[in-house]
Amino acid sequence: MHSAVYLSLLVCAFGLGNPEPETFILGMAHGLMWIGMSLVCIAAARARIIPFWLAVTVAVLGGLGPFCGSAGFVIESHRRRRREPLAAVTVDLNGGR
């Protein structure tokens, strides 16, 4: 959602000649979403739900380009999917006793 608002803001500001109040509304929506997402990501990193690098990507780079945060979540979901089959494998060191 945030990436769509940001893309709309870019198109509105640079492609359509910066019409007001549309650019202001999209800019405000982008800023408020970024602040909200940053707070949620910091809380999620503290709760060890997402890795620290992903929270930093969203909080620091998300204001300039939320596509970085979107890409970070895609990368993390691929990493988690790759680790899932490994977590399902169990080794019985007692020989079944």
Buried (B, 14 or more C-beta within 10 A) or exposed (E): EBBEBBBBBEEBBEEEEEEEEBBEBBBEBBEEBBEEBBEBBBEBBEEEEBBEEBBBBBBEBBBEEBBBBBBBBEEBEEEEEEEEEEEEEEEEEEEEE
